[in-house]
Amino acid sequence: MTGIVSYAAYLPLYRLNRAEIGRAWGTGGKGEKAIASHDEDSLTMAVAAAQQCLRGIDVGTVDGVYFASTTAPYNEKQSAATIAAVLNMGADVCTVDFGGSLRSSTNALRAAVDAVKSGSLKKVLVLAADSRLGLPNGASEMAFGDGAGAVLVGSDDVVASIESMYTMADEIIDVFRSDKDRYVRAWEARFVRDDGHGRVIPQAVKSALSKCGLSTADLAKIVMYAPDQRQLQAVTRSMKLDPAIVQDTFYNEFGDTGAAQVFISLAAALEQSNEGDRILVASYGNGADVLTLAARPGIASCKPARTLDYYLNTKLTISTYEKYLRWRQLLELEPPATAPMEQPSPVALWRDNKSGLDLHGVKCRNCGTPQYPAQRICMECGSKDEFDDYSFSDKLAVLATFSHDSLGISADPPTTVAAVDFEGGGRITCDMTDRDPSEIRIGMPVEMVFRVLRYIGGFYTYWWKARPKRD
């Protein structure tokens, strides 16, 4: 039996009210959209989803990482390899990137299922994340939200078996972004709605159900990609579906999360599922992928530690639309009157992969003192070369001390520099993120998160930051 072993969703902390976008342009807006922080991108959000999905699971048993996104940080450099390094998966893991379509997430999921069924891989972590940009003062800017989802595919301890898979291709230029564009574009709204999504999704679902001998009456929940709430309701009516079994996409709460949407919606459906429930998942993008799943024993106890309700209720509101423009670098601002940041060295970053990307230090075998970065002489007992690898990324910590730097280069000034003391020992100095500077207090609980440190010289430097822990 092949299927989902574990799953998780991730939403960034910040929200932007659509009414605030409308204020800037003299229009209106309802609901809010999830906004990745200035130091988040699709890769870091995928890491956050992966951490939740793999909690309690030995990463050594995972031999594949598939990453799907239309907004990967590089056009030529694999993101899945970076994610595998961050998760400390070793060099033997199979890494693959999927892109070019909003259904790249289910393309990756289907490929993972095929790999596990064939025996070429045992467990594949499938990640989907997007942070799309719409032109300012446009419908897409109102609609798009940021987020990520993760599913672990395997053949043991399956909590939702994948019963059938169907796919169809469809050539249409409805929603698109060329290699020369920064912003997603769309053709006339009625054409996109009626001749694109509104035509393909019903056709694909009907064909998929016919192929596997099911009807909508056999389904406990239907998860469908939709660009907004109105289109989801329109397709529901056209297919004569009971609205009660159609999974909400949470458009009003966090927006259209692109390739990640079906994974996030699926996570919401799985959280509410009981053994025996059958779920249909339909993605869209130059065609459709349709999968049917059946909830197995253990589904009720497999909920991630941070459910979708956690992310819906744990949020901070960006006060102004202008701050959002600054975070997305859509405005040219006068730079600080300080020396520019130095160009990092790819060679130095490569040497520091283990300590930098997966935040590994060492723990002394003699006195048990954790230390970062890794070194040869124990700072506590003085023993030499008597260490074991030790991960700090999953350890809780408290803020030992901090300072606010209002003069440095930052998209979200002031820069908060912190000294962090970990439970069990060890101290790291790093930046803080996802914080209100006025609420920072010595002794407050913090957790480590993987973020973008800087973009200089055409490449990204990633590292870990501390943020206030929110339960």
N, C-alpha and C positions, 0 to 999 in steps of 0.2 A: 504494500500500500504506500503510495506516494502522496504527500500533501504538506500542509503547513504544520511545523513543529512549534513555532512561536511567532509572535508578531508584535508590532508597536507602531505608534504614530509619534510625531514630534511637531510641535508648533512653537515658533519663536515667542518670546515674552511680550513683544510690543504689538499694539493695535493702533490703527489710524481710523478715526471716524470718517465715513464717506461724506458726512455733512461738512467736515473740516476741509476736505478737498473741494466740495461745492462752494464753500465760502470764498476760496481763493479765486474761483472762476465765475462767481455770480450765478451758480446753479444750485441744485439740491443733491441729496444723497441719503440713503438709509443703510443702517447697519454699519459694520466695520470690517476692516481687512487686516490680516496678520502681516506684520512687517518684520523681516529679518533685520537684526541689528546691523549697525555700520560695519561690524567685524564678522558677520555671518555671510555665508554663501551656500550654494547647493551642497558642496562637499561637506562643510562643517555641520549642516543640518542632517545630512545622511549619517554622519558619525554619531550624532546625538540619538537618532532613531535606532541605529545599530546597537548602541550601548544598552538601551532599554530592551531591545529584542533579545540580546545575548545574556542578559542578567541571569546568573545561575547556570549558564551553559559553558562548558569547556571550549574555548575558542580553538583548541587544538583539534577538535572533532569537525571543524568547519573547513572544507577544502575548496570552496568557491565563493567569490564575491562578485556579484553583478550589480553595476551601478547604472541607473537610468535617469536621464535628465535632458531637458532641452536647453538648460542654462549651466552646463558644466563649466568650471573655471578655465579650462583650456580647450582649444580646438585641436591642438596636437600635443598631447601628454595625457596619459591615462589617469583618471581620477580613482578608479577602483584599486589601483596599485597603492596609491597614497592612503586610501581608507584601510586597506589590509595592513599597511605598516603601522598606522595609528592604533589599530586594534591588536597589534602584536601577533599577527597570524603566521609569520614566517615566510620563507621564500617559496614554499611548495604549493601555495594556494593558487588556484586558477582565477585570474582577474579579467573581467570583461566590462567595457563601457557600452551602453546603449543610448541612442539619441535620435534626433531628427523628427520625433513625433510625440504627441501627448500619450500615445499608447506604447511608448517605449517601455513603460513600467510593466505592462502585461506581456510585451514581447520578451522582456527579461525573465518574467515569471514562467512563461511557457518554455523558454530555453532551459531554465533551471529544472523544471519538471522533467523535460526530456533527458537532461544529463543524469539526473538521479535514477530515472527509470532504466536508462541504458547501462547504469553501473559505472559510468566514467567518473562520476563524482558522488560522494556520499551525502554531504550537506552543503547547500548553497544559500548564502545570505544574499537576498535580493533587496536592493535599496532603490528608492525613488525620491527625488527631491527637485524642487523648482523654485526659482525666484525670478519671475518674468517681469519685464518692463513694458508698460503701455505708454503711448505718447501722452504727455501732460494734457489735461483738459479733454481726454478721450474716454470712451466707454471702457476700454481695457484697463486704463489706470484705475478706474473705479472698481473693476471686477477682480483683478488679480490679487491673490494673497500668496504668502510664502509658507512652505511646510515640507515635511518629509514623512515617509513611511517605510517600514521594513517588514519583511517576512522571511522566515528561515524555512527552507524546503528540505525535506528529508524523507526517509522511509521508516524510521523508528520513532516512537512516541508522538505519532501524528495526532493532532487535535482537530484538524479539518482536512479530510481527504479530498483530493481533486479528482472528480469523477469524469469530467469531459472537458474538452477544449475545442473551440471552433474559432476560425479566423476568416475574415474577408478583406480584400483590398478594394480601394475606391479612389480613383484619381479625381481630385477636385482642388481648386485653389480657393479655400474659404478663409482659414486662419493660417498665417504663414509668417516666416521671418527669414529673409535671404542671408547669404554670407556677407552682405554689405550693410545689413541693418542692425541697429541696436535694439529697436523696439519691435514688438509683435504687431503685425498689421492684420486687418480683416477686410473682406469685401462687404458689399451691401448687406445690411443686417437680415433682411428677409431671405435673401439667397442663402446666407450662411445657416440660418435657422431652419428653413424648410427643405432646401435641396442638399444640405449637408447633414448636420447632426439629426434633424428630425426625420430624415429619410433613412439614414444608414443604421442608426441604433435599432429602430423597430424591425427592420429587415434582418439584421444580424441576430437579434434575440430570437425572432421567429424561426430562422433557419437552424440556430443552435439547439433550440428545444425540440424541433422536429428530428434532428439528427440523433439526439440522445433519448428520444421517446418520452419526453416530459411535457408538461403544460405548466402555465403559471400557477395553477391550483396546487402544484406539488412544491411550490417554493415558499419558504418562510420569510425570505428577504431578497430583494433585488437591489443590487448596488450598480448604479449607472453613472458614468461621467456625464456632467452637464455643465455648461459655462455659467449658468446662473439659476436661480430658483424658478423663474418664470419658464425657462426652457425645460427644466426638469418636470414641472407640472404639465406643460403642454405635451410632452412625450408620454407621460403617464396617462393622460386622457386619450391620446391617439391610440395607445396600445390597450385601452380599456382595462388598466391595472387598478387594483385596489390600492389607493394611496397609502394605506397602513403598512403594506409590505415593501414599499419603496423607501430605501434608506435616504435620509436627509444628507445632503452634501455640505450643510452648514455654511451656505453662501453668505448669509447675513451675519454670521459670527466671525468667519475668517476668510471668505472669498474663494475664488477659483484657484486652487493650488496646482493646476497644470498636471504634469505627469504623476505627481504624488497623490492626486485627488482620490483615485480609486483605492489606493492602499490605505489612506486615512479613513475613507468611508467604510472599507472592508473591516478595518480595525474596530470601528464603532459597531458594525453589525456583529462581529465575532464576540465582542464584549457582552452582547445581549443574547447570544445564542445558547440553545440547549441541545443536548445530545439528540441526534436525528434530524435536526433542522437542515434544510437544504438551501443554499445561498447561490444566487446567480450574480456574476460580476461581468459587467460590460464596459469596456473602455472605447475611446473614440480617437481617431486621427488618421486621415486617409484610409478609412476602413474601420474595422472594429475587431477586437478580441473578446470572446465570450467564454467564460469558464463557469462550471458548476462545481460546488463544493458541498460536502456533507460533514456536519459537526459530529465529532467522535467523542467517546468517553474521555473525560479530562478537560473538555473545553471550558467548563465553568471555573476550573482552578488555574487556568493558563493566562488569566488576565495580566497584562503588564503592570508593573508597580505604579507607573504613571499612566492612567487611563486617559481617554479623551476628555472626560469631565475635568480632570486635573488641569489640562491645558486650556479648556474653556473658562475655567475659574481662576487661573493663575495668569495674570496679564497686567501690563502697564500701558497706559494710553499716551501716545505721542501728542504733545500739546499743540503743535502747529504743523501745518502742511509744509512750511518752509524748512522745518527740521528734517522732514522726510526727503525733501529735495537735496538737502545737504548730505544726508547719509548716502543717497544714491548718486552723488556727484553730478547732479543735473543742473547745478548752478556753479559758475566760476567765482570763487571767493578769493579775496586777498590773503595770501599765505602769511603765517606768522613771521615776524622779523627775527628768525633764528636760523642757525645753520641747517641746511637740508640734511635729511637722513642719509646715512652712508649706504652705498650699494652692498647688499649682502653677497656672500660668496657661495655659489652652488657647491663648491668643493667642501667648504666648512659645514654647510647644511647636510651634505651627504655623510660626512664623518659623524655628525651629531644625530643621525636619524633615530637611533634607539632612545637616547635621552631626551631628544626634542619632540619627535612625533608621538611616541607612545608613553612618554613621561616616566621612563624607568630610571631608577637610581639603584642603590645597593643596600643590603642589610648585613651588618657584621655578624659573622658566625659565632664570635667569642662573646660579645656583649649585647648583641641584638639591637644595635642602634641603626635605624634607617638613615640614609644620607643621600643628598642630591646636590650636585651631579655625582655620577659614579667616580670613585677614586680608589687609590691603592692603599692608602694609610687611613685607618679608622681615626676619626677626630676624637673619639671618646676613650678608647683603650690603647690606641697606637699599634694595633696588630696590622700586619702587612699581607695583602692579597688573600684575605680570609673573608670573602663576601659572597653573597647570593644576590641574584637579580631581585629587584623589589619594585613593584608598580605603585606609583602615587596617584594615577589618574582616577582610580575608583575609591580613594580614601576620603573620608570626611575630614574637615579641618576647621580651624577657627582663625580669625583675623588677629594677628599678633600686634601689628602696627601698620600705619598707612600714611600717605601724604598725597595731596592734590597738587598737580602741576598745571597751572593755567597758561604757561608760556610755550609748552611743547606743541608739536604738530599732532592734531587729533581731530577726527570728524565729530567727536562728542566730548568737547572739553568740559571740565578739566580732566586730564589723565590721572587716574587714581592708581598709584603704585602701592602695592601691599606686600607685607611679609606674612606668610601663611604657615601656621603650625599644624601638622597633621596628627590625627589620632594615631597613637602608637609610636610617634616620633618622626622627626624630619621637618625641615623648614625650606620653603621656596620663596623667592622674591619674584613677583609677577605683576602684571596689570590686573585691574578689576574691570568687569564688564557687567551689563544688565543691572546697573545700580543707580540709585538716587544719591548723589554726593552728600546731600544733607542728612541722609539716614545711615551713613557708614559709622559703625561703632566698633571699638576694640573689643574683641571677645565674641563677636557675632559669628554664627556658623556660616561656613562657605563651602562650596563644592567647585571642582575643577571642570572647565569646559574647553573644548577644542575650538579655536577661532583663528581668523585671519589676523596676522600681526601687522603685515604691511604688503604693499604691492609696489615694487621698485625694479626697474630694469627689465620689465616684461614678464616677470614671474612673481608668484605669490609666496610669501613666507608664512607658514602656519606655526602656531605654538599654543600653549595652554594658558588660560587665564582663570582667575577666581571670580565667582559671583556669589551673591548672598543666596543661601540655601532657602528654598521655598517649598514647604510641604503642603 
